[in-house]
Amino acid sequence: MRFGLIGFGAWGKQHAQAIASLPGLELVAIACASADTAHAAASAYPSARVTRDWREVLARPGVDVVDVVTPNYLHAEIAIAALRAGNDVLVEKPMATTAEDCDALLATERDTGRLVSVGHELRQSAQWGRIKTLIDDDAIGDPLFLNIDLFRNAYRSGAESWRYDRARVGSWLLEEAVHYFDLALWYLARHGDPLSVRACGNQRPGRDNGMYDNVSVLLRYASGAYVTINQCVAGFEHYVVVEIAGAEGAVRTHWSGTMDRDPTAEFDLRVQTRGFPFERGVRECERLTIAKSGEVYELTEQIRLTAEAFAARRALVPAVEARKRVLLCLAAGRSLLENCEIDLTFA
């Protein structure tokens, strides 16, 4: 299967390495934003056609899959053009930065008969994915409470500081917390869609770009289950904690590294499952073994499984699911601005 890659920034380079490392996949074209990244791409992948114009990737004969790894505001435009050019598409999260662009992308997918899969790679993790398996196997009973905490370094600015421009990034909820909204809806799928979202947050003094360094979000479900998501991008290093309490058990896991792509990160997954023994009234837990965890490993697995899914004519992470994650981030942003709870609708 032949891939055309659009975007060769820090994360685009990781996509390129993952594609090139997988048997049966070939990286045949790369679109770059600058002369420097184009030179780096040509040096690293001499057999690929390198261009500064992403439209040339779509025009190249024989490309099966277009992989979109650009600033957020370009995702929908490029993905729609790739579908119309006859390609299947793997697009980085978020699939778009507005509801209108999400709907336009879904409509184009339907009209062209091509496929879109969205880059929520945490689902492919031996750590985060293992939690979903535990829940689906009813190991902890009905999940009633989910808490996700992210504490990390400030974001890299990106080319031309796009991550600090609200018009191009959308929001910092869309930049990273969208992953945790995805996990929340995935883990609590048996409860249906959440009813409402309430968010509060603040910015560092002197910041006037409308971006919130610290945000806390509450999602409520009709069943009484609820989710809290806390994102702090004014911290240091990179730490994620996930805690779930079920009707008959619980899960706690963490991941910590010097940065989000740290190959030597520390991680741990502990679970108290249904029927696990008590000792002196204290609920004991079991530590589960994880061989490796981190977004670089998860990305490679995501691309491998995306190629397999496209070959079977299905999407690994369907765009219709990813749309709900975008709408949640947008509703949380509205809750921040209006200082109120927002009723949710995904129609």
Secondary structure, 3 states (H helix, E strand, C coil): CEEEEECCCHHHHHHHHHHHHCCCCEEEEEECCCHHHHHHHHHHCCCCEEECCHHHHHHCCCCCEEEECCCHHHHHHHHHHHHHCCCEEEEECCCCCCHHHHHHHHHHHHHHCCCEEEECHHHHCCCHHHHHHHHHCCCCCCEEEEEEEEEECCCCCCHHHHHHCHHHHCCHHHHHHHHHHHHHHHHCHHHCCCCEEEEEEECCCCCCCCCCCEEEEEEECCCCCEEEEEEECCCCCEEEEEEEEECCEEEEEEEEECCCCCCCCEEEEEEECCCCCEECCEECCEEECCCCCCHHHHHHHHHHHHHHHHHCCCCCCEHHHHHHHHHHHHHHHHHHHHCCCEECCCC
